[in-house]
Amino acid sequence: MDHPTQTLADYAANLRFEDIPQAVIRRASLLALDVTGSVLRGSRDAAFARSLQPALSDLGWSGQGRRGQGQAAVPGLSGRHALPVAALLSGTFGHALAFDDFHSTAMIHPSAPVVAAAFSVGQVTGAGGRDVLAAIVAGFEVGCRIGLALDPAAQAEGGIDTTPVAGLLGATAAAGRLYGLNGDSIAAALALAGSQAPVLRANPAASNALRSWQVGQAAMNGVIAATLARNGFAGAHDPVGEQADLLAGYPAGAKRDAATAGLGEGFETLAIGIRPYPSNRYTHAALDGLAAIREDYGLQADDFQAVSIGLHQNGVRQTGRPFGGAGGACSVAKAQSSMQATAAIMVLKGTLDWDDYACLSTAEIAAISARIEVRRDVRMEGLGHPFGAHLRIMTPQGEITRRVPAPSGEGALFPPEQTILAKFFTLATPVLGASAGAMADLVLGLERIDSFKEAFR
């Protein structure tokens, strides 16, 4: 593997809609619909939304593009925006609810940056829907493979978030594909993007605004890198190669062969799953287990006398902080990364959707959370992925134990389309009202669109 960047770039440049299996096309459409729901609701409900757009206006980044050109709309927002700003807003709001998709092995959230870039550039170029879908798949394949090459589990142990890195290169590939760049030009774009990749420790206490901003930046910077390359601006030759700084710059090293292993033989797109709950992925297996136990045994909240949740050490690091009180989770954004808070809602209601966080400040949630402990369970370590959970629950009838090896929504166990549609309408209807159905039809019918230019008018 002498030039992995060029290999990935050639793949993205040459990928044709006709060469992509229908199952992959449908998966990409459903993933695009899923993240569009998050963009819509995130643009309204994210706590930072009220400050982000005025800040962009102060910077002169809102409204019309230069000479009225290069404009794109963002689902849920009025007006049109300069191209990189549209990608920034879409990517930021797509991650804002912590409800966007996930590739468990690469440990990235690919759709927020990749779909944001593809939808924004697709509007500007007037690409057909089939090209938009092919670009999304190209972005997924490049982004997920970069995530795999980063050795994400090792990066997570060092506190590194791989989504802003891998998502950046995926967004770049998608944008380059829609510009019609050849392999050399996409390789140049990837090199430019690689020079912007962040190395920021993922502090569990970091705000949701910061994490979402990084994903939006990945979309925006990917679009900028592809646009620069389109105009002849070049970067280093091979940022993923042996002498490159991109992968070597991460403390746990990298597995470069993973960037191109099996490329063209299978699709990592099919390994991307849907998040069933708007919370940190490390909480999901435990939430699945609690919901199942509640149903199987006919339990109510008071029956959960004590709950012990065993997680991978990375899960404890990210979600094990106590709920409530000084230093605890007292906002929705913080509760989303609290195993105690999310488990308490599941115990109380038997569900955890975005609107269920309305009960967060109640005395019932505080009382239930006090009965929940989060601990490291070494049985969850050294496996194919770190997202399982082990539950011990004390009830009036005795102790119940359950091991949940993997959370629901994984790519290999992809939810039925009706489940994804139900999730979309739950998020989109409060924003779009009766027009939510038209938005779903638009995204799921991308391959029938002749020009994406007016897609979101």
C-alpha positions as a Markdown table, in Angstrom:
| # | Residue | x | y | z |
|---|---|---|---|---|
| 1 | Met | 0.0 | 0.0 | 0.0 |
| 2 | Asp | 2.3 | 2.8 | -1.3 |
| 3 | His | -0.2 | 5.6 | -1.6 |
| 4 | Pro | -3.4 | 5.0 | 0.4 |
| 5 | Thr | -4.6 | 8.5 | -0.1 |
| 6 | Gln | -4.5 | 8.2 | -3.8 |
| 7 | Thr | -6.3 | 4.8 | -3.6 |
| 8 | Leu | -9.1 | 6.3 | -1.6 |
| 9 | Ala | -9.3 | 9.4 | -3.8 |
| 10 | Asp | -9.4 | 7.3 | -7.0 |
| 11 | Tyr | -12.2 | 5.2 | -5.5 |
| 12 | Ala | -14.3 | 8.3 | -4.6 |
| 13 | Ala | -13.7 | 9.9 | -8.0 |
| 14 | Asn | -14.7 | 6.8 | -10.0 |
| 15 | Leu | -17.6 | 5.4 | -7.9 |
| 16 | Arg | -20.7 | 5.4 | -10.1 |
| 17 | Phe | -24.3 | 5.1 | -8.9 |
| 18 | Glu | -24.7 | 2.2 | -11.2 |
| 19 | Asp | -21.9 | 0.3 | -9.5 |
| 20 | Ile | -23.4 | 0.6 | -6.0 |
| 21 | Pro | -25.7 | -2.3 | -4.9 |
| 22 | Gln | -29.3 | -1.3 | -4.3 |
| 23 | Ala | -29.1 | -2.4 | -0.6 |
| 24 | Val | -26.2 | 0.2 | -0.1 |
| 25 | Ile | -28.2 | 2.9 | -2.0 |
| 26 | Arg | -31.2 | 2.3 | 0.2 |
| 27 | Arg | -29.1 | 2.3 | 3.4 |
| 28 | Ala | -27.5 | 5.6 | 2.4 |
| 29 | Ser | -31.0 | 7.1 | 1.7 |
| 30 | Leu | -32.3 | 6.0 | 5.1 |
| 31 | Leu | -29.2 | 7.3 | 6.9 |
| 32 | Ala | -29.6 | 10.6 | 5.1 |
| 33 | Leu | -33.3 | 10.8 | 6.3 |
| 34 | Asp | -32.2 | 9.9 | 9.8 |
| 35 | Val | -29.7 | 12.7 | 10.1 |
| 36 | Thr | -32.1 | 15.2 | 8.4 |
| 37 | Gly | -34.5 | 14.6 | 11.3 |
| 38 | Ser | -31.7 | 15.6 | 13.7 |
| 39 | Val | -30.8 | 18.7 | 11.6 |
| 40 | Leu | -34.4 | 19.8 | 11.7 |
| 41 | Arg | -35.0 | 19.3 | 15.4 |
| 42 | Gly | -31.5 | 20.4 | 16.3 |
| 43 | Ser | -31.9 | 23.7 | 14.5 |
| 44 | Arg | -34.8 | 24.4 | 16.8 |
| 45 | Asp | -34.1 | 22.7 | 20.1 |
| 46 | Ala | -30.3 | 22.7 | 20.5 |
| 47 | Ala | -29.4 | 25.1 | 23.4 |
| 48 | Phe | -26.6 | 26.7 | 21.4 |
| 49 | Ala | -28.8 | 27.4 | 18.3 |
| 50 | Arg | -29.8 | 30.8 | 19.7 |
| 51 | Ser | -26.1 | 31.9 | 19.8 |
| 52 | Leu | -24.7 | 30.2 | 16.7 |
| 53 | Gln | -26.6 | 32.0 | 14.0 |
| 54 | Pro | -26.1 | 35.5 | 15.5 |
| 55 | Ala | -22.4 | 34.7 | 15.9 |
| 56 | Leu | -22.2 | 33.7 | 12.2 |
| 57 | Ser | -24.0 | 37.0 | 11.3 |
| 58 | Asp | -21.5 | 39.0 | 13.3 |
| 59 | Leu | -18.7 | 37.3 | 11.3 |
| 60 | Gly | -20.4 | 38.2 | 8.1 |
| 61 | Trp | -21.0 | 34.5 | 7.4 |
| 62 | Ser | -24.8 | 34.4 | 7.1 |
| 63 | Gly | -27.1 | 35.1 | 4.2 |
| 64 | Gln | -26.1 | 35.6 | 0.7 |
| 65 | Gly | -23.0 | 34.1 | -0.8 |
| 66 | Arg | -20.5 | 36.1 | -2.8 |
| 67 | Arg | -22.4 | 37.9 | -5.6 |
| 68 | Gly | -25.3 | 35.8 | -4.7 |
| 69 | Gln | -23.6 | 32.7 | -5.8 |
| 70 | Gly | -22.7 | 29.4 | -4.1 |
| 71 | Gln | -25.8 | 29.3 | -2.0 |
| 72 | Ala | -27.5 | 26.4 | -0.3 |
| 73 | Ala | -30.4 | 25.9 | 2.0 |
| 74 | Val | -30.4 | 24.1 | 5.3 |
| 75 | Pro | -33.4 | 21.9 | 6.3 |
| 76 | Gly | -35.3 | 23.7 | 9.0 |
| 77 | Leu | -33.8 | 27.1 | 8.5 |
| 78 | Ser | -35.2 | 30.0 | 6.4 |
| 79 | Gly | -33.2 | 31.6 | 3.5 |
| 80 | Arg | -30.0 | 30.3 | 1.9 |
| 81 | His | -26.5 | 30.5 | 3.0 |
| 82 | Ala | -23.0 | 30.7 | 1.6 |
| 83 | Leu | -21.8 | 27.1 | 0.7 |
| 84 | Pro | -19.4 | 26.5 | 3.6 |
| 85 | Val | -21.8 | 28.0 | 6.1 |
| 86 | Ala | -24.6 | 25.8 | 4.9 |
| 87 | Ala | -22.4 | 22.7 | 5.5 |
| 88 | Leu | -21.3 | 24.1 | 8.9 |
| 89 | Leu | -24.9 | 24.6 | 10.0 |
| 90 | Ser | -26.1 | 21.2 | 8.7 |
| 91 | Gly | -23.2 | 19.3 | 10.2 |
| 92 | Thr | -23.5 | 21.1 | 13.6 |
| 93 | Phe | -27.2 | 20.7 | 14.0 |
| 94 | Gly | -27.0 | 17.1 | 12.6 |
| 95 | His | -25.0 | 16.1 | 15.7 |
| 96 | Ala | -26.6 | 18.5 | 18.2 |
| 97 | Leu | -29.1 | 16.0 | 19.6 |
| 98 | Ala | -26.6 | 13.1 | 19.9 |
| 99 | Phe | -29.2 | 11.2 | 17.9 |
| 100 | Asp | -27.3 | 10.8 | 14.6 |
| 101 | Asp | -25.9 | 7.5 | 13.3 |
| 102 | Phe | -22.9 | 5.5 | 14.3 |
| 103 | His | -20.3 | 3.1 | 12.9 |
| 104 | Ser | -19.4 | 1.0 | 16.0 |
| 105 | Thr | -16.0 | -0.3 | 14.7 |
| 106 | Ala | -14.8 | 2.9 | 13.3 |
| 107 | Met | -16.4 | 4.7 | 16.3 |
| 108 | Ile | -17.6 | 7.7 | 14.2 |
| 109 | His | -20.8 | 9.4 | 13.4 |
| 110 | Pro | -20.5 | 9.6 | 9.6 |
| 111 | Ser | -23.8 | 11.1 | 8.4 |
| 112 | Ala | -23.7 | 14.5 | 10.0 |
| 113 | Pro | -20.5 | 15.7 | 8.3 |
| 114 | Val | -20.8 | 13.7 | 5.1 |
| 115 | Val | -24.5 | 14.3 | 4.3 |
| 116 | Ala | -24.1 | 18.0 | 5.2 |
| 117 | Ala | -21.3 | 18.4 | 2.7 |
| 118 | Ala | -23.1 | 16.4 | 0.0 |
| 119 | Phe | -26.5 | 18.2 | 0.4 |
| 120 | Ser | -24.8 | 21.6 | 0.4 |
| 121 | Val | -22.5 | 21.0 | -2.6 |
| 122 | Gly | -25.3 | 19.2 | -4.4 |
| 123 | Gln | -27.4 | 22.3 | -4.3 |
| 124 | Val | -24.7 | 24.5 | -5.6 |
| 125 | Thr | -23.7 | 22.2 | -8.5 |
| 126 | Gly | -27.3 | 21.2 | -9.3 |
| 127 | Ala | -26.2 | 17.6 | -9.2 |
| 128 | Gly | -28.8 | 14.9 | -9.8 |
| 129 | Gly | -30.0 | 12.9 | -6.9 |
| 130 | Arg | -28.1 | 9.8 | -8.1 |
| 131 | Asp | -24.8 | 11.7 | -8.0 |
| 132 | Val | -25.7 | 13.0 | -4.5 |
| 133 | Leu | -26.3 | 9.5 | -3.3 |
| 134 | Ala | -23.0 | 8.2 | -4.9 |
| 135 | Ala | -21.2 | 11.1 | -3.2 |
| 136 | Ile | -22.7 | 10.2 | 0.1 |
| 137 | Val | -21.6 | 6.6 | -0.2 |
| 138 | Ala | -18.1 | 7.7 | -1.3 |
| 139 | Gly | -17.9 | 9.9 | 1.8 |
| 140 | Phe | -19.1 | 7.1 | 4.0 |
| 141 | Glu | -16.6 | 4.7 | 2.6 |
| 142 | Val | -13.6 | 7.1 | 3.0 |
| 143 | Gly | -14.7 | 8.4 | 6.4 |
| 144 | Cys | -15.4 | 5.0 | 7.9 |
| 145 | Arg | -12.1 | 3.6 | 6.6 |
| 146 | Ile | -10.1 | 6.5 | 8.0 |
| 147 | Gly | -11.9 | 5.9 | 11.3 |
| 148 | Leu | -10.8 | 2.2 | 11.2 |
| 149 | Ala | -7.2 | 3.2 | 10.3 |
| 150 | Leu | -7.1 | 5.5 | 13.3 |
| 151 | Asp | -7.5 | 2.4 | 15.6 |
| 152 | Pro | -10.4 | 4.2 | 17.3 |
| 153 | Ala | -10.7 | 2.1 | 20.4 |
| 154 | Ala | -7.1 | 3.0 | 21.3 |
| 155 | Gln | -7.8 | 6.7 | 20.4 |
| 156 | Ala | -10.8 | 6.7 | 22.7 |
| 157 | Glu | -8.7 | 5.3 | 25.6 |
| 158 | Gly | -6.4 | 8.4 | 25.0 |
| 159 | Gly | -9.5 | 10.7 | 24.9 |
| 160 | Ile | -9.4 | 11.4 | 21.2 |
| 161 | Asp | -12.7 | 11.8 | 19.3 |
| 162 | Thr | -12.3 | 10.3 | 15.8 |
| 163 | Thr | -15.5 | 11.8 | 14.2 |
| 164 | Pro | -14.0 | 15.3 | 13.5 |
| 165 | Val | -11.0 | 13.6 | 11.8 |
| 166 | Ala | -12.6 | 10.8 | 9.8 |
| 167 | Gly | -15.8 | 12.8 | 9.2 |
| 168 | Leu | -13.6 | 15.6 | 7.7 |
| 169 | Leu | -12.0 | 13.4 | 5.1 |
| 170 | Gly | -15.4 | 11.7 | 4.4 |
| 171 | Ala | -17.0 | 15.2 | 3.8 |
| 172 | Thr | -14.0 | 16.1 | 1.5 |
| 173 | Ala | -14.5 | 13.0 | -0.6 |
| 174 | Ala | -18.2 | 13.6 | -0.9 |
| 175 | Ala | -17.7 | 17.2 | -1.9 |
| 176 | Gly | -14.9 | 16.3 | -4.4 |
| 177 | Arg | -17.1 | 13.6 | -6.0 |
| 178 | Leu | -19.9 | 16.1 | -6.5 |
| 179 | Tyr | -17.5 | 18.6 | -8.1 |
| 180 | Gly | -16.5 | 15.9 | -10.5 |
| 181 | Leu | -12.9 | 16.0 | -9.4 |
| 182 | Asn | -10.5 | 13.3 | -10.7 |
| 183 | Gly | -8.5 | 11.1 | -8.3 |
| 184 | Asp | -5.5 | 13.4 | -8.3 |
| 185 | Ser | -7.6 | 16.4 | -7.3 |
| 186 | Ile | -9.5 | 14.6 | -4.6 |
| 187 | Ala | -6.2 | 13.4 | -3.2 |
| 188 | Ala | -5.1 | 17.0 | -3.1 |
| 189 | Ala | -8.3 | 17.9 | -1.3 |
| 190 | Leu | -7.8 | 15.1 | 1.2 |
| 191 | Ala | -4.3 | 16.4 | 1.8 |
| 192 | Leu | -5.6 | 19.9 | 2.5 |
| 193 | Ala | -8.3 | 18.5 | 4.8 |
| 194 | Gly | -5.8 | 16.3 | 6.6 |
| 195 | Ser | -3.8 | 19.5 | 7.5 |
| 196 | Gln | -6.9 | 20.8 | 9.3 |
| 197 | Ala | -7.7 | 17.6 | 11.3 |
| 198 | Pro | -8.0 | 18.3 | 15.0 |
| 199 | Val | -6.4 | 16.5 | 17.8 |
| 200 | Leu | -8.5 | 17.4 | 20.8 |
| 201 | Arg | -9.0 | 15.3 | 23.9 |
| 202 | Ala | -12.7 | 14.4 | 24.2 |
| 203 | Asn | -13.2 | 15.7 | 27.8 |
| 204 | Pro | -16.4 | 14.0 | 29.0 |
| 205 | Ala | -17.4 | 17.3 | 30.4 |
| 206 | Ala | -17.0 | 19.1 | 27.1 |
| 207 | Ser | -20.2 | 20.9 | 26.0 |
| 208 | Asn | -22.5 | 19.5 | 23.5 |
| 209 | Ala | -22.0 | 22.7 | 21.6 |
| 210 | Leu | -18.3 | 22.1 | 21.3 |
| 211 | Arg | -18.7 | 18.5 | 20.1 |
| 212 | Ser | -21.4 | 19.5 | 17.6 |
| 213 | Trp | -19.3 | 22.5 | 16.4 |
| 214 | Gln | -16.4 | 20.1 | 15.6 |
| 215 | Val | -18.7 | 18.0 | 13.5 |
| 216 | Gly | -20.0 | 21.0 | 11.7 |
| 217 | Gln | -16.4 | 22.2 | 11.1 |
| 218 | Ala | -15.6 | 18.8 | 9.6 |
| 219 | Ala | -18.4 | 19.3 | 7.0 |
| 220 | Met | -17.4 | 22.9 | 6.3 |
| 221 | Asn | -13.6 | 22.3 | 6.1 |
| 222 | Gly | -14.2 | 19.3 | 3.8 |
| 223 | Val | -16.2 | 21.5 | 1.4 |
| 224 | Ile | -13.5 | 24.2 | 1.6 |
| 225 | Ala | -10.7 | 21.7 | 0.9 |
| 226 | Ala | -12.6 | 20.3 | -2.1 |
| 227 | Thr | -13.3 | 23.8 | -3.4 |
| 228 | Leu | -9.6 | 24.8 | -3.1 |
| 229 | Ala | -8.5 | 21.6 | -4.9 |
| 230 | Arg | -11.1 | 22.3 | -7.6 |
| 231 | Asn | -9.3 | 25.5 | -8.2 |
| 232 | Gly | -5.8 | 24.1 | -8.3 |
| 233 | Phe | -4.7 | 24.6 | -4.7 |
| 234 | Ala | -2.7 | 21.6 | -3.6 |
| 235 | Gly | -1.5 | 20.1 | -0.3 |
| 236 | Ala | 0.9 | 17.3 | 0.8 |
| 237 | His | 0.8 | 14.3 | -1.5 |
| 238 | Asp | -0.2 | 11.4 | 0.8 |
| 239 | Pro | -1.5 | 12.3 | 4.2 |
| 240 | Val | -2.4 | 8.7 | 5.0 |
| 241 | Gly | 0.9 | 7.2 | 3.9 |
| 242 | Glu | 3.8 | 6.0 | 5.9 |
| 243 | Gln | 5.5 | 9.4 | 6.1 |
| 244 | Ala | 2.4 | 11.4 | 6.7 |
| 245 | Asp | 1.5 | 13.4 | 9.7 |
| 246 | Leu | -2.2 | 12.7 | 9.8 |
| 247 | Leu | -2.3 | 9.2 | 11.3 |
| 248 | Ala | 1.2 | 9.4 | 12.9 |
| 249 | Gly | 0.1 | 12.4 | 14.8 |
| 250 | Tyr | -2.3 | 10.4 | 17.0 |
| 251 | Pro | -0.8 | 9.1 | 20.2 |
| 252 | Ala | -2.0 | 5.5 | 19.8 |
| 253 | Gly | -0.6 | 5.2 | 16.3 |
| 254 | Ala | -2.7 | 3.9 | 13.4 |
| 255 | Lys | -3.5 | 0.8 | 11.3 |
| 256 | Arg | -2.9 | 2.2 | 7.8 |
| 257 | Asp | -3.8 | -1.0 | 6.0 |
| 258 | Ala | -7.3 | -0.6 | 7.3 |
| 259 | Ala | -7.8 | 2.5 | 5.2 |
| 260 | Thr | -7.9 | 0.5 | 2.0 |
| 261 | Ala | -8.5 | -3.1 | 3.1 |
| 262 | Gly | -11.4 | -4.6 | 1.1 |
| 263 | Leu | -12.0 | -1.3 | -0.7 |
| 264 | Gly | -14.3 | -2.0 | -3.7 |
| 265 | Glu | -15.1 | -5.5 | -2.4 |
| 266 | Gly | -17.6 | -4.5 | 0.3 |
| 267 | Phe | -19.2 | -1.4 | 1.7 |
| 268 | Glu | -18.7 | 0.0 | 5.2 |
| 269 | Thr | -21.9 | 1.9 | 4.6 |
| 270 | Leu | -23.8 | -1.3 | 5.5 |
| 271 | Ala | -22.0 | -1.3 | 8.9 |
| 272 | Ile | -23.4 | 2.1 | 9.8 |
| 273 | Gly | -26.3 | 1.8 | 12.3 |
| 274 | Ile | -29.0 | 4.1 | 13.7 |
| 275 | Arg | -28.9 | 5.4 | 17.2 |
| 276 | Pro | -32.1 | 4.3 | 18.9 |
| 277 | Tyr | -31.7 | 6.8 | 21.8 |
| 278 | Pro | -30.5 | 10.5 | 21.9 |
| 279 | Ser | -27.6 | 9.8 | 24.2 |
| 280 | Asn | -24.0 | 8.6 | 24.3 |
| 281 | Arg | -23.6 | 5.3 | 22.5 |
| 282 | Tyr | -22.1 | 3.7 | 25.6 |
| 283 | Thr | -25.4 | 4.0 | 27.3 |
| 284 | His | -27.5 | 2.2 | 24.6 |
| 285 | Ala | -26.9 | -1.5 | 25.5 |
| 286 | Ala | -27.8 | -0.8 | 29.1 |
| 287 | Leu | -30.9 | 1.1 | 28.0 |
| 288 | Asp | -31.9 | -1.8 | 25.7 |
| 289 | Gly | -31.5 | -4.2 | 28.7 |
| 290 | Leu | -33.5 | -2.0 | 31.1 |
| 291 | Ala | -36.3 | -1.7 | 28.6 |
| 292 | Ala | -36.4 | -5.4 | 27.9 |
| 293 | Ile | -36.3 | -6.3 | 31.6 |
| 294 | Arg | -39.1 | -3.8 | 32.4 |
| 295 | Glu | -41.2 | -5.4 | 29.7 |
| 296 | Asp | -40.3 | -9.0 | 30.3 |
| 297 | Tyr | -41.0 | -8.9 | 34.1 |
| 298 | Gly | -43.8 | -6.3 | 34.1 |
| 299 | Leu | -41.8 | -4.0 | 36.3 |
| 300 | Gln | -42.6 | -0.4 | 37.3 |
| 301 | Ala | -40.1 | 2.2 | 38.4 |
| 302 | Asp | -40.5 | 1.4 | 42.1 |
| 303 | Asp | -39.6 | -2.2 | 41.5 |
| 304 | Phe | -36.0 | -1.2 | 40.5 |
| 305 | Gln | -34.7 | -1.1 | 44.0 |
| 306 | Ala | -31.0 | -1.1 | 43.0 |
| 307 | Val | -29.4 | -1.1 | 39.5 |
| 308 | Ser | -25.8 | -1.8 | 38.8 |
| 309 | Ile | -24.6 | -1.2 | 35.3 |
| 310 | Gly | -21.2 | -2.6 | 34.1 |
| 311 | Leu | -19.6 | -0.9 | 31.1 |
| 312 | His | -16.3 | -0.9 | 29.2 |
| 313 | Gln | -13.8 | 1.4 | 30.9 |
| 314 | Asn | -14.2 | 3.9 | 28.1 |
| 315 | Gly | -17.9 | 3.9 | 28.8 |
| 316 | Val | -17.4 | 4.6 | 32.5 |
| 317 | Arg | -15.0 | 7.4 | 31.6 |
| 318 | Gln | -17.5 | 9.0 | 29.3 |
| 319 | Thr | -20.8 | 8.3 | 31.0 |
| 320 | Gly | -20.1 | 7.4 | 34.6 |
| 321 | Arg | -20.3 | 10.8 | 36.2 |
| 322 | Pro | -23.0 | 11.1 | 38.9 |
| 323 | Phe | -26.3 | 12.6 | 37.9 |
| 324 | Gly | -27.5 | 15.8 | 39.7 |
| 325 | Gly | -25.8 | 17.8 | 42.4 |
| 326 | Ala | -22.5 | 19.6 | 42.2 |
| 327 | Gly | -20.6 | 18.5 | 39.1 |
| 328 | Gly | -23.4 | 16.2 | 38.0 |
| 329 | Ala | -25.6 | 16.2 | 35.0 |
| 330 | Cys | -28.3 | 18.9 | 35.3 |
| 331 | Ser | -29.0 | 19.8 | 31.7 |
| 332 | Val | -30.2 | 17.8 | 28.8 |
| 333 | Ala | -26.8 | 18.0 | 27.1 |
| 334 | Lys | -25.0 | 16.7 | 30.2 |
| 335 | Ala | -27.7 | 14.1 | 30.9 |
| 336 | Gln | -27.1 | 12.6 | 27.4 |
| 337 | Ser | -23.7 | 11.6 | 28.6 |
| 338 | Ser | -24.8 | 10.3 | 31.9 |
| 339 | Met | -25.6 | 6.6 | 32.3 |
| 340 | Gln | -27.4 | 7.4 | 35.6 |
| 341 | Ala | -29.6 | 10.0 | 34.0 |
| 342 | Thr | -30.6 | 8.1 | 30.9 |
| 343 | Ala | -31.1 | 4.9 | 32.8 |
| 344 | Ala | -33.3 | 6.7 | 35.3 |
| 345 | Ile | -35.6 | 8.0 | 32.5 |
| 346 | Met | -35.8 | 4.5 | 31.0 |
| 347 | Val | -36.7 | 3.0 | 34.3 |
| 348 | Leu | -39.4 | 5.6 | 34.8 |
| 349 | Lys | -40.9 | 5.7 | 31.4 |
| 350 | Gly | -39.8 | 2.6 | 29.5 |
| 351 | Thr | -38.6 | 4.8 | 26.6 |
| 352 | Leu | -36.0 | 7.4 | 25.9 |
| 353 | Asp | -36.8 | 9.7 | 23.0 |
| 354 | Trp | -35.8 | 13.3 | 22.6 |
| 355 | Asp | -38.9 | 14.6 | 24.3 |
| 356 | Asp | -38.6 | 12.3 | 27.2 |
| 357 | Tyr | -35.8 | 14.6 | 28.6 |
| 358 | Ala | -38.7 | 16.9 | 29.7 |
| 359 | Cys | -38.9 | 14.8 | 32.9 |
| 360 | Leu | -35.2 | 15.3 | 33.7 |
| 361 | Ser | -35.6 | 17.7 | 36.6 |
| 362 | Thr | -38.4 | 15.8 | 38.4 |
| 363 | Ala | -38.0 | 14.4 | 41.9 |
| 364 | Glu | -38.8 | 10.9 | 40.5 |
| 365 | Ile | -35.7 | 11.0 | 38.3 |
| 366 | Ala | -33.5 | 12.2 | 41.1 |
| 367 | Ala | -34.8 | 9.4 | 43.4 |
| 368 | Ile | -34.3 | 6.7 | 40.7 |
| 369 | Ser | -30.8 | 7.9 | 39.7 |
| 370 | Ala | -29.7 | 7.6 | 43.3 |
| 371 | Arg | -30.4 | 3.9 | 43.1 |
| 372 | Ile | -28.2 | 3.4 | 40.0 |
| 373 | Glu | -24.5 | 2.7 | 40.1 |
| 374 | Val | -22.1 | 2.6 | 37.1 |
| 375 | Arg | -19.0 | 0.4 | 37.3 |
| 376 | Arg | -16.3 | -0.9 | 35.1 |
| 377 | Asp | -16.9 | -4.5 | 33.9 |
| 378 | Val | -13.8 | -6.1 | 32.3 |
| 379 | Arg | -16.0 | -8.6 | 30.5 |
| 380 | Met | -17.0 | -5.7 | 28.2 |
| 381 | Glu | -13.3 | -5.2 | 27.2 |
| 382 | Gly | -11.2 | -6.9 | 24.5 |
| 383 | Leu | -14.3 | -7.6 | 22.3 |
| 384 | Gly | -15.1 | -6.6 | 18.8 |
| 385 | His | -16.5 | -3.2 | 20.0 |
| 386 | Pro | -16.7 | -1.6 | 23.5 |
| 387 | Phe | -20.5 | -0.9 | 23.6 |
| 388 | Gly | -22.0 | -3.8 | 25.6 |
| 389 | Ala | -23.3 | -3.7 | 29.1 |
| 390 | His | -24.0 | -6.1 | 32.1 |
| 391 | Leu | -26.9 | -5.4 | 34.3 |
| 392 | Arg | -27.7 | -6.4 | 37.9 |
| 393 | Ile | -31.1 | -5.3 | 39.2 |
| 394 | Met | -32.5 | -5.9 | 42.6 |
| 395 | Thr | -36.3 | -6.2 | 42.7 |
| 396 | Pro | -38.9 | -7.2 | 45.3 |
| 397 | Gln | -38.8 | -10.7 | 43.7 |
| 398 | Gly | -35.0 | -11.0 | 43.8 |
| 399 | Glu | -32.0 | -10.2 | 41.6 |
| 400 | Ile | -32.2 | -10.1 | 37.8 |
| 401 | Thr | -29.0 | -10.2 | 35.7 |
| 402 | Arg | -28.6 | -9.6 | 32.0 |
| 403 | Arg | -25.7 | -9.3 | 29.6 |
| 404 | Val | -26.3 | -7.1 | 26.5 |
| 405 | Pro | -23.4 | -7.8 | 24.2 |
| 406 | Ala | -24.3 | -5.1 | 21.6 |
| 407 | Pro | -26.7 | -2.2 | 21.5 |
| 408 | Ser | -29.7 | -2.1 | 19.1 |
| 409 | Gly | -29.4 | -0.2 | 15.9 |
| 410 | Glu | -26.1 | -1.8 | 14.7 |
| 411 | Gly | -25.5 | -1.9 | 11.0 |
| 412 | Ala | -25.7 | -5.7 | 10.9 |
| 413 | Leu | -29.1 | -5.5 | 12.7 |
| 414 | Phe | -30.4 | -2.4 | 10.9 |
| 415 | Pro | -33.9 | -1.3 | 12.1 |
| 416 | Pro | -36.9 | -1.7 | 9.8 |
| 417 | Glu | -37.7 | 1.3 | 7.6 |
| 418 | Gln | -40.8 | 2.0 | 9.6 |
| 419 | Thr | -38.8 | 2.4 | 12.7 |
| 420 | Ile | -36.5 | 5.0 | 11.0 |
| 421 | Leu | -39.5 | 6.8 | 9.6 |
| 422 | Ala | -41.2 | 6.9 | 13.0 |
| 423 | Lys | -38.0 | 8.4 | 14.5 |
| 424 | Phe | -37.8 | 11.0 | 11.7 |
| 425 | Phe | -41.4 | 12.1 | 12.1 |
| 426 | Thr | -41.0 | 12.4 | 15.9 |
| 427 | Leu | -38.2 | 14.8 | 15.3 |
| 428 | Ala | -39.4 | 16.6 | 12.1 |
| 429 | Thr | -43.1 | 17.1 | 12.7 |
| 430 | Pro | -42.7 | 19.7 | 15.5 |
| 431 | Val | -40.6 | 21.7 | 13.1 |
| 432 | Leu | -42.3 | 21.2 | 9.7 |
| 433 | Gly | -45.8 | 20.2 | 10.7 |
| 434 | Ala | -47.7 | 18.6 | 7.8 |
| 435 | Ser | -44.7 | 19.2 | 5.5 |
| 436 | Ala | -42.6 | 16.6 | 7.3 |
| 437 | Gly | -44.0 | 14.0 | 4.9 |
| 438 | Ala | -42.8 | 15.9 | 1.9 |
| 439 | Met | -39.3 | 16.1 | 3.3 |
| 440 | Ala | -39.3 | 12.4 | 4.0 |
| 441 | Asp | -40.4 | 11.8 | 0.4 |
| 442 | Leu | -37.7 | 14.1 | -0.9 |
| 443 | Val | -34.8 | 12.4 | 0.9 |
| 444 | Leu | -36.0 | 8.8 | 0.3 |
| 445 | Gly | -36.6 | 9.6 | -3.3 |
| 446 | Leu | -33.2 | 11.2 | -4.0 |
| 447 | Glu | -32.5 | 8.9 | -7.0 |
| 448 | Arg | -35.5 | 10.3 | -8.8 |
| 449 | Ile | -34.4 | 14.0 | -8.5 |
| 450 | Asp | -32.9 | 15.4 | -11.7 |
| 451 | Ser | -31.4 | 18.5 | -10.0 |
| 452 | Phe | -30.7 | 19.1 | -6.4 |
| 453 | Lys | -30.4 | 22.9 | -6.8 |
| 454 | Glu | -33.9 | 23.7 | -5.5 |
| 455 | Ala | -34.2 | 20.6 | -3.2 |
| 456 | Phe | -34.8 | 22.6 | 0.0 |
| 457 | Arg | -36.6 | 25.7 | -1.2 |
